Structures are given as structure tokens and as C-alpha cells.
Amino acid sequence: MARSFRPYDIFWILPILCFMSHVKCQANFGDNIDEVGFGGDVVSKNEDNRFADMGQVTKDTYDVSGGVVTLTLNVQDTIGIKEFWIIDFEPYRYNVDQLPVDEGTGRLIAANTGPCSNVYEDQDFNTYLSDDYFQNRSAVELGAKDLFTEFTRGTVETNQTRRNNKIHFKGSMATWFDCTESDGQTKVWQLTSDASSADELEYRTMLYAINVRPKDEKNDAAGLSFVQSSIELIWRLSRTAISKLIISSTALLQPVVEFVRVSAVFDNQGEPIATQAHLHIRFRTVVDSEDQMVTYVQNSLLYIADSESLSHGLQVILSEPPNAISESPECQFLLDQGTGQQVQCNQLWEFKVILDIDVTGHEENRSPIDASGVFEFSFSEYTCVNASGGFDINECGDPIDGDPAKVALLLTIQTVVFIQDEEEDQIAIMLVALKGADNQELSVEGARGIAHKENVTLEVKFSPAILRADYTLDLQLFMVCRGEEYVSDQYPHGCLHAPSLDRYVAYVDEQFSYTPRIYNTSGVFEGTPYDFSHVENDFLQDLAFEGYVEEDEFQRPLPVPVHRSTFVNLALSGESQKYVITNVYRLVEKSARKRRRDATIIAKTVVNDDHAVSFFHDHPFFHRYRRDIDDSVREQHGQRYAYTSMGCPPGATHKYMDCHCPAGTEYSARSFQCEIDNSVVTNEIEEIEKEVETNVIQEVGESGACALESSVVATVISWCVLVIFWCL
């Protein structure tokens, strides 16, 4: 549906329409200037009907693809009426001493409009106000101004009084962002993100549509009247760091990613540098020995970009660990996760770097752009003396001979550009991480499958980031189902479409109520409401954890808060196949969480939030949303996350949400395989012991050769049992 600037068709209801559309309107009728907005009364002050028959300016297209920005405006010319449409990033009265139309002569003056306006030439009163003035124009003909690249004259349909002319811009993001005000210095795009938006940059601007008409069509000196309204345009850049894989060059050293966090970079003037990203990397090394540790080889950090088409690389290393063993992170001795028997040295390592990431020419609206590369780190290995549960580093000696161990981290910086107007703005739930029990990322292509009964952690964030200061995410529904089709557009509600035997519920709030916003090609609403009753009989496998996390383990604020859910993956069949997560959240105001004033969203929800516009010296100033989220969040959209589930391990059979191992074995929560059942082994050993004891006593008694002490008998029995068990 076209987005209207709404300089409205019926003059008498102009104030009401301005109020309903939440735009700022301004009108000039007669000798006085009246700002019309949010229900202001014009008619009582101005007995004027010259705008009673007026068309609209609507946005046909505002998009970016392949780095090319496209803006197409439909500008309606009313046949037989002297009028002119000014499209500008400045209001009509930006400079009251240099108005776009000279009040004494009625002449249109291009220099009194912004450098990116549609007024490309000076023109006299009778020419620019005529129906014939707007004609096809090329970029060369429009070259006196900096933005619009084409005018297309429309046709008039039979029995219609409007001509639909088109004004186009098609060009690079750099050109789109280079627009300034008339002073040639002030950028029309204003930064509206703040410190709470570490992972996100947001700019907004106002584009004005101004309809100008003469007070007296025959007198160029009688002055002009105008009606103007505006639309707020948004450009938002959001980044997420995804650790795809981390490996070591030696089996002795196992690296595990703790986190990778990305944030914006700012210059000395406080302006963000969109072509750079700040990375904070923390990983853990696990040495599979109780008497060895490692130290970082200073200046060994390397970054190798894996894309030649996308320009990115290492700009600067801000911090890295020292290389002296005395300053290296202390070992935390823990038992291994595999058997729970081997003591291992765990050390934490942190790095902060700035990457160059230039996505220019690759932007796709709301589609992620991946810049991937490999970080390499080198470590020296030491053998130390483990005394009283710790190392005396003075006794560690020299590094072990040989090349340093290398750790390689494959990382992707995902950039998403949102380009839209205020009424298209929406909350987006964005995946931060999907990690298994070993902390490996499982959402990326080529990731390993998830085992039956493996704990999996899902982390998501929401955008626009500016809302995070006042709102959190509250989980309403968490479902898992099998079948790759449920992540496709064919099933927009994900697992809610799946049969009950092919899905399970990990969490559902008793107040769960969700109505997907789905419209057919005719614009008719076809959404089906869902509530608690639709899933209350589903198999329930409770979440291990869920909550909105705003602090790290040291109670320090996280740069980017996340909602974290840890669920238990259940095998819905014995075979390996794609599973889908479907979750529903609602935004909850922080100051009112107990009152649960909220709005339900399923992963993405359109926010028609009001960024009210006020005027200070005729410059737009952007306020944060004005209305409660109950009013501003209405449209709801589905989002699903897919992963591979491995089904049941070899030898096991699948029976309703579970894997049954063969007799004498049990499913291991460590290895996720069928292993010998220790209780069965213990019973067998006890039976063997009794049988051996009986046989030995019988044989000794029958021979009469000697009298064995009970202790000797016990020793013989133990050795026999061990030999028999080893043979088994």
C-alpha cells in the first residue's frame, strides 16, 4: 500500500487528518502562518477553500538493493488548478528571509530550496504553476541539484482530474547520505541512536511535501499559500558477530568460545564510523593435562578475510593478553566433560580489535550481509608442577620445544541495513546465538547436528535498539517441531502448523495470545488467532532456563542485552533431519513488568511508534516514541530458526519423544550415545564374584591340599573377577 504524505484531499478536514496520520502539517492561508498538527483548528481562522481540491504525494518505493537506493514518489497534479509541489528536506519556512517563492514577484527560486530538492531551476509565476510545467527530465537536466535523477510525466485517466507524475532517485548510498541543508554544511540525516545502541546505528531525516498555490491566479504579487506535511525516513545499520567454528592445531589444546561482541566505532568528534566495527572476543583454552598450561604469543594475532568481493580487514589491535607466564590467566582446574575423570587446565583469553567492514555496494534492505574471516592466535605450552591444586609458575621452566599451538576462530560479522519510513518501522527479533552443550554455534551452514537430550541455548536481541532502555523481551511461547518446511514462507506460523506428534512445547505462558497479521493479495486480513488452548495438550519438555539478560557474570551491564532460553532437544524421530524453533515474545515496559503492559510479537513485529516532530528554529528534532507500546505495536510477523537434529544414536530405537538403548546399555548425558549400564555391570560382577567364590571353596575343599585363609580366597576371587570383566 502506498504511503501518503497526505497534503489532504478535502481541505475542511485537514486538521483531523493531520491528527490521525501523526505527521506534522503546516499551512499558510492569507496573511497569517498557522501550524496545523494534532487537531489544530485551521477553518475557524482562515475562510479559504483554495486547497479544497488537491491531490497527494505518495511513496511508491523506498528501498536498497545491491547498494543502490531507490526512492520513487507519486506526485499528483490536479488538472486545471495552478499549483506546484516542492519536495525538499527543509520546511517551506526554513529561512523566512529567503522563501522558495518570492512573495513580491511570485517567482520560484531554486537557490532558496535545499540542495536535494526537486526545484532544479528558477521559473516565473505563470510557468511553474501551469499543468504543462512538469515534463520528463533526465539526470543531466536535473543536474543543478544533487539528488533526484529522473522526472516522469504521467497520464490522466478517463474521467479523472489527477495526473500521476513520478519523481525518482536512483543512486548510491553515499549520494543518498550526502544531502545537506541550504547552508551546505548541515547533514539532513541526524544520528538518533545512543549509548544503549552499541550494536546499531540509526539515522533519521524529514522529507517534506509542500503544495504551493497563488492567492490570486492573475496577480503574481498577491502572494502564495502553501500546505506542507512530512514523512520521517529511517536508515538503520545493525551488526551481529557469529562465531562459526574454533579449532586448535594440537589435540592437547581445546578452544571454546565464550562470546564475541560487536559494537560501533566513533571518531574523535563522536561521529560513528559505519565502515568499522569494534570486536570483543573471549574464548577459553582447555589443556588436556593436569600439569600443563599455555601462554599467548604476543603479536601473533592475525586476521585473514575470506571474501575478495567485500572489503574488510584488521584495522587495529586495541588489547591482547601479555606473553609473560607470570601475567597469563591462572588455570581453573576442572574435570573434563567427556568422562568427568581427567583434570584439565582452563584459561580465559580476551582480545579487542577494530575491523574495517565496508558493505558499500552490497546493501540489501533487511537482508544480512556476511563478512567472514579467520582470526589466528598462537600459544606456547609449558609443563608445570601441580601442587595443592595450582601451578607454581616459577617451576614451569621453558616452553615445550616445537612450534606454538595455533587457535583459529572462524567469525562472521553480519550486517543488516534497514531502510524504511516511520510507518514501515518494525521490531525485529534477531538471532544472536544458537549453541550446544559444548558452546559451538549451531545455526550456521555446515554446523554439527544436535543430539537427543542435549541442552541448547538460544539468544536473541531486538531492534530498534533505542527501545532497549525502556523495554525488555518476555517469552510467551517456545516450540520445537520437525520438518524443514516449517521454516519456509509456506508456513508463516512455524511449528503452530505442525501436527502434535511432530512437535513439543518447551514453554507457554497461560496468557499466551497471538494473532498473526496475514493479508491476502487483495489486502484482506486472514490471520488466525492462537492462544493457550491450541498447545495445552502438547508434550511439554520444560526449558532449563529463560530470561532477559542485561548483565554479565560479573554484574556488569551487557552492551547488548539478550533474551536467553536453554531448552532440551528431544528426538522427534530416529533419523537426522531439520528441526525448527518457533517462539513468541512480547515487549514489556521495564517500569511496568509486574503489570505486564505489553504487546505480543512473534519474532518480528511492526512498530507504528510515533516519533513526534517539533520545531526549533525550523529544524526537525526527533523525539523518542510518544505513545505506549500497547498502542504502537500492532502488526505481528513470524520468525523461525532451523537446526539439524541427529535423531537417535546407533543401536537405539525411537519411541515417542525418546531414544531407547539396547538391553544392558543406557543413554549417556555426556557422550549422547548408548553406553554400558553401570548398574547392570555391577550386578553381573556381584554374581560372578559369588560364583567364583563358590567354585574356589569347592575345589579347595575337595582336594584337601591346604586350608586357605579367607583373605587369600578373597584375593583370588578379585583377580579372577577382574580378568573375567576385562575379557568381557
N, C-alpha and C positions, 0 to 999 in steps of 0.2 A: 504494500500500500504506500502510495506517495506521501512523503512528509511535507506538510504545507507550512509556509512561513506565515500564512494567514493574515495578510492585509485584506480585510474581510469583505465578502460579497455584499453584505447588507449593512450599510453604514449605521443604521439605528441600533443595531445590537453589537456594535463594535466593542463597547466596554465589557459586555457579558462574555463574548467570545475570547477576549484577551484573558479574562479571568480563568476560563475553562481550559485554555491551551497552555497556561503557565509560561507565556512569553511576555516580554516587555514591549509594549506598544507605545508609540509616541505620535501625536497628531498635531498639525499646525493648521488651524482654521481661522481665517480672518487675521486680526491683528495680534492675537494672543497665542502663546505656545502652551499647550496642555499635554502633560504626560498622561497617557491612558494605560493603566495596568491594574490588574486585580480588582476590577469592578469600579474603577473611576468613572465619574459621570461626565460625558462629553456633550450630549444632546442638550442638556439644560443650559450650557454655556455658549453653544455655537449652533445657531439656527442655519445649518449649512447641509446641503444634500449633494454636493458635487462628487462625493465618493459613494453614492448610493449604488451605482452600477460599476463594480470593479472586479477584476479577476484576481488570480493568486499567483504566487511564486511557490513552486513545489520542488522538492529534491527528488529527482529520478534516480540518481546514482551517486553514491559516495563510497568509494572502495579503493583497495590497493591490491594489485596482483603483479607478481614479477617485479616489484619495486616501482611500478607505475601507478600513480594516484589518478583516479578518475572522479571528477565531480561534474554532474550534469544537472542543470536547473531548468525546469519548465517555467517559462515566463509568459503569462497570459496578457496579451494586448487586447483591450476592449475596443472593438471596431466603432469608429465614429466619435470616439472620445479623445480629446487632447490630453495625453498623459505620457510619462516616461518613467521607466523603472531603473533605479540606481541600485546596483549590487555592490556592497562595499564592506570592508572590515571596520569601518568607522561609522558612527551615527551621523545623521544629517547635520546636526549642530556641533560637530566635533570642534570646529573653530568658528565661533559666531561672527568673526570679522572676515572670514573667507568661506562663505557658504557655497555649496556646489552650484547653485543658481544665483546669479547676481540679481538682487531684489530690485535694482533700479532699471535694468535693461532686460531682465528675463533670460539672459544668455547663460548657456551651460558652459561651465569652466572645468576642464579635465584636471587641471593642477590643484583644484580645491577638493578633490576626492583622493582617496588613498592610492598608493602605487599599484595595488592589486584589485582595483575596482574595474567595472565594466565600462567606465567612461573613458574612452580612448582618444577623444578629440573635443575641442571646443566647437560649439554649434549655436546657431541663432534660434530665437524663440519659436518661430513657426516651423523650423525644420525638425528639431529633435522631438517635438511634441506631436508630430504627424504620424499617421498609421504606416506610412511608407518609409519611415526613417530606419527601422530595424531591418537589415538585409544580411545575406550571407557574408561572413567575414572570415578570412583566414588568419593564421597566427602572425603572418607578416603584416597584414593590415592592422592587426591589434597590437603591434609591437611597441607602441608608445607606453603601454602598461605591462606589468610584469607577470600576470597570472593567466588570464583566460586565453585559450588557444583557438577557439572557433565559435562563431555565431551561426545558427541555422534558422532561417526564416521558415515558419510553419505555414500550414494551410488553414482555411476556415471551413469547417464542416457545414453542410447544408442546414439552414435554419438556425445556425449558431451565431453568436455575437462575439466570440473569442477566437483569437489566433494564438496557437500554442508555439511560441518561439523557444529555441533552445540556446542556452549559454553553456559552453563546455570548457573544462580544464582537463588536460591530459598531459602529465609530465612527471618528472622525478620527485621523490620525497624531498630532496634538497630544495627544489624550486618551491614546492608547496610550503616548506617551513621557512623560506627566506622572506616571506611577506613582512613588510614593516608598515607602520603608520606614516602619516604625511611628513613627519619630521625626518624620515629616512633612517632613524636610529632605533626606535622602539619596536620590538618584535610584536606582531599581533598575537602570537602564541604565548601564553603565560603558563609557567610551571605551577601546577596545583597540587602535586604530591608533596608529602612532607616527610619528617623523620620516621614516621611509622610505616613508610613505604620503601623499605630497604631493597626489596627485590623488584620494584616497579617505578617507572617514571610516567607521569601523566601531564599532558598539556591540554589546554582548552582555549578556544577563541570564539568570538561572536561574529557571525556573518549577518549583515543587515540587508533587508529588502525594503526599499523606500519608493513609494509611489508618489510622484510629483505631478500636480495639476495646476493650471493657471487660475487665479481668482477671476480674471476676465480674459476670455479666449481672444479678444480683439485688442487687448491693451497689454503690451509686454512690460510696461512699467507698473502695472497694478499689483504685482507680487505673486508669489506662489504659495499653495497649500501642499502639505505632504502628510502621508501616513506611513509610519515605519514599524516594522516588527523585526525580530531577530531569532536566529537559531544558534544554539551552542554546539560547536563541533569539538570532538574529542579525539586526541591521539594518545594511546597508552601503550607502553612497552613493558612487558612482564618477562622476567627470566627465572628459570629453574635449573639447578645443577643436578644431573643424574649420573651417579657412579655406576657404570655398566659392568665393570669387571676389575678385580685387583688380583694380581698373581705375583709369585716370587720365583727367582731363578734357582732357588735351592729348596729341597723338600724340608730342610730343617727349620726354615723360616716361613711362617704362615701369616700373611697380612689380612686384616679385617677392617673394612671402612666403618668408622664411627659416624661421620657426617661430612657433607660437602655443602657449604652455604654460599650463595651468590648474592651480591648487593651492588648498588650503584656506586659509581665513581664520580667525584665532583672536583672541579678545578679550584684555583685559589680564590676566585670570585664567588664560589658557591654554586656555580652552574654545573649541571650534570653533564658528563661526557658519555653520550649514548653509545659510542663506539668502543667503550671499555667496560670491563666487569671485574669486580673485586671478588676473589675466591678465598674462602677459609676452609682448609682441608684438615681433617683429623682422622687418622687411622691408627690401628693397634697392630703391633707385631707380636706374634706368639712363637717363641723358640721352643721346639720340641725337645727340651732337655732341662734338667734341674740344676745344671752347673754351667750354663752358657747364657750370654746376653749379647746385645748388639749396640753399636753407636752409629750415629749418622755421619756420613762422609760429607763434610761441608762443601758447598758449592757444586754438589753433584746433581742438583735438581735440573731436569731437562723437560721441555715440552715439545712434543712432535705432533703437529697438526696433521690430520688425515684427510683434509679436503683442500684441493687446489682451487676450487671454484669460489669458496668462501674465505675471505681474508681474515685470518686470526692467528695469533701467536702470543708468546710470552712477552709482556711489556716490562715488568719489573718484579723482583722478589722482595717482598716487604719484610718478611721474617721467616726464619728457618731455625731448627734446633742447633745448639752448639755441637762441636765434634768431640770435645773432651769427654772421656769416660766419666770423669768426676762430675760433669754437669748434665749427663744424659739422664733421661727419665728413669726412675727407680723401677725395678722389677716388682710386679704384683704376681705372686705365685698362686696359680690356680690349677685345679685338676683339669685334664683335657676333657672335651665334650664327648669324645667318642667312647672311651671306656670308663672315664671317671677315675683312672688309676695313676696316670702319668702326671707328675708335677711339671708345670710349664711356666716360663718367664713371660709375662705380658707387659709391654711398654707402649705408652701413648706418644704419638708424634703429631705436631701441628705445624702447618705451613700457611702463610698468607701471601698471595700473589695478585697481580693485576694482569688480566689478559686483554689484548686487543681483539675485539669482535666487531667486525663491520658487516652488517647484514644488508647494506645498501644494494639495491637491485634485486634482492631476493625476497622482499616482504610480500607476504600473502595474508590478507585480512583474517585474523583469528586462527591461522594455521601455524603450527610450530616450525621454526627454522632451527635445525640442529647444527651446531659447531662442535665437532668431536675431535679429540686428540688424546695423546698418551702422556701422562706425567711419569717420569722415571726418577727414582730415588735410590741411592746406594748406601749400604750399611756394612760396617766392619764387625766381625764376630770375635768374641772373647770367651775364653774359658776361665771361670772364676771358682772360688771356694764358697760353697753354700754352707754358711754357719748360722745356726739359730734362725733359720727361715729367711735369711737375707744374704746378700753378697758383700764381702769386704772388697771394695773396688781396688784397694791397694795391693791385693793379692791376685788381681786378674791378669797381670803380665801384659805381654804384647798381643796384637791381633793375630788371629789364626792365619797361617800362610794361605795364599791363594787370592783370587780376585774377590772384591767385595760382593756381597749378595745384592741383587737388584730387585726392587719392588716396582712394578708397573701398574699404574692406575689408568684405566680407560674411562674417560669422562666426557659427558656431553653437556654443553650449555644450550638449553632450549630457550629460544626467544620467540615470544608471541606478540605480534603487533595488532592492536585493536584500533580501528579507525571507523568512527560512527558519530551519529549525532546524539543529543541528550535523550531523545525518546527511544533510541535503539540500545542505549546503555543497559547492561545487564550484569548481574552477579554471575561469575563463572567459578565453578569449583574445579580446581586444578590439581592434578596428581603431583605429589612431591616424591613419594617413595612407596614401593611395594616390596617388602623384604622378608626373606625366610628366616629360619631359625639360626642360620649361620651369617645373617646380616647381608647376604648377597641380594642385589637388585634383581627382581623377578619380572618386571614389567617390560623390559627391553627385548627386542628381537634376538632370538638365539639363547635366551636365558634357560636355565635348567628347569625341569618340572618340579612341582611342589608335591611332597609326599603326603600320604594319608596320615592324619593327626599331627601334621606339622603346624606349629604356630607361625602365623603370617601377620605382619604389621603393615597396615595401610595408613599413609599420611597424606592429607590433602590441605590445601590452603584456599582462600577465596579472594577474589578480586571484584571490584576495585579495592586496592589496599587502603585507601583513605578511610574506608568504613571500619577497619580493624580496631581503631581507637575506641569505638563505641559499641561494637557488636562482636559476638562470638558465634561459632557454629555449634548447633545442638543436634545430635544424631536422632533420627526418628525411625529409620529402617535400615537394616543391613541384611542383604540376602545374597546367597550364592546359588548358581544353577549351572548345569552342564549344557553345552551346545554353543558353538561359536556364533550361531545365527542370532543369539540374543544380544550381541553387541552391535548388530547392524541396525540401519535405519528402518528395516522392516519391522523390528520390534522395539519401538522407541521407549517402552517402559521396562526393557530388560527382563529380569527374572520374574517380574509380575505376570508376564505372559506364559511362563514355563509351567508344565504340569507339576503337581505337588510332589510326585515321586522323583522328579528331576531337579529338585531344589531343596534348600533348607534355609531356615531363618536363624541368624546369629543375634539379632536384636530387633525388637519392635516396641515402640512406645505405645502405651494404651491410648494416647491422644493422637496417634498417627492418623493423618487425614491428608490425602494428596489427590489433586485433580490435574492431570497433565493437560497442558494447553496445546491442543492439536486442532488445526484447521484444515479443511479440505481445499481443493483448488479454487473453490468459489468463495472462500473466506468464511465458511460456516463452521462454527465450533463443534468438534467431535470428541472432545476429551471425555474419558470415562473416570468417574471418581473412585478412589481406592481408600479403604480405611482398615482398621484393626481386624474387622471380621473377615477380610479377604485372606489373611495369613495366620489367623489364630490357631488353626488346626495343622499348620505345617510343622515338620520336625524342627525342634529347637536345639541348637548347639550354641550355648551361651558364649558371648565374647569373653576373652580373658581380660581385656581392658578396653575402655573407651573414654575419651575425654578431650577437651580443648586444652592444648598445652601451650603455655605462654612463657615458661621459664625452663632453663636447662637444669642439669643435675646439681648445679651449684647455686640455684635460686637466682640466677641472673636472667634478665629478660631476653627472650629469643628475638633475634632480628625479624624473623618471620614466624608468627605463631602458626601452629598446625592443629588440625583435629586428627587424633591418633586412635586407631582401632586395631586391636590384636584379636584375630579370630583363629579358630581351629579348622584347618582344611579337612573336610571329610570326603572320602571316595564315594561318588555317586554312581560309579560303575567300576568294574575291574580293570578297564582299559585306560590308557593315557589319552586324554583329549582336552580340548579347550573348555575352561570354565569362565564364568562371567560373574563379577561382583556388581550388584545394584544397590546403591544406598541413597537415602533421602535425608536431607538436612533441613534445618530451619535456622534462620538468623535470629539471634536473641540479643536484645539490648542488655549491655553489661549491668547497668544500674537497675534493671528490672527482671533479672533472670528468674527470681523466685515467683514473679507474677507471670512469667512465661508469655510476655507480649512478643509475638513472633510472627513469622511468615514462613510457611513450609516451602522448601525448594528441593528439587531432585537434581543435584549436581550443577545445573545451570539455571538461573532464574533471571528474567528480565527485571531490571530495576528502573522504574519510571521516576527516579528520585528528582526532586526539584533542586536544581542549583539556581536559586533565585538571583536575579541580576539587579544590582543597584547601580547608581551612577555617582562618580566622584570626578568632578571636572570633565564630565562627558566621557570618561574611560570606563569600560566594563570592569567590574570587580566580582570575582567568583566566590560565592559563599558555599559552605557545605550544605548538604541536603537539609531541607526545612521540615519536611513532614515526617511523621512517624513511619517506621518501616512497614507497619501494618497497612498503611495506605500506599506506600511507594512500591512495594513488591507485589506484583500480581501475576505476571506471566511465569510459567514453570516449564522446564525442559529436562529431558532425561540425559544421563551420562553414565556410561558403564566402563568397567575396567576388566580386561581379559587377561588370563594367565593359563599356563599349562599345568594340569594336574596329572600325576603319574599313575593314578589308579592304585591297584593293589600290587604288592611285591611278588616276585616269582614264588610259585607254590601255594599262594593264598587264594581263597575263593571269596567273591563278593556277595554279601548278604545284607541288604537294606542299610545303607549308610556305614557299613563296616567291612573290614577285611578279616577273614577267619584263617588263621595259620593252621598247618597240618598238626596232627596229634604229636605231642611231645615238644612243640615249639610255641613260642609266644611272640606277639608283635612288640618290637623294641621301640621305645620313645626316643632313643638316642640314634640308632642306625636306621630306623624306619624299615627294618627288614624282619623276616621271621627268624628268630634265634631260639636255641635250645632253652626250654623252660627249666629254670634253676630248681624249681620245686620238684619237678619230675626227676631231675638228675639226683637231687638229694635223697629222694625216696628209693631210687634204684641203688645208690651207694649203700644205704642202710640195709637194703635187702641182700646185697652182695656180701656186706660185712657179716651179717648173720649166717649166711650160707657158708662162707669161708671158715668162720669160727667153728661151726658145727662139724665141717669136714676135717679140720685140723685136729680137733679134740678126738673125733672118732678114730682117725688114723693113729694118733699117738697112743690112745688107749688100747687099740688092737695090737700094736707092736710090742708094748710094754718095755720098750727100749730105755726110756727115761721118763722122768716126770718133769714136765715143763712148768716153769713158773708162769703165772697169769700174765706178767708183764712181757715175757718172751712171746707168749701166744698173741698178745695184742700187737706187738711189733710186726710179727709175721703177717698177721691179718692186714695191717695197714699197708705194708708193702705190696701185698697181693692185690688189694683193692686199687691202689694207685696204678699198678701195672695193667689191671683189667680196664680201668677207666681211661687210661692213656690209649689203649688199643681200641676202645670204643670211638 
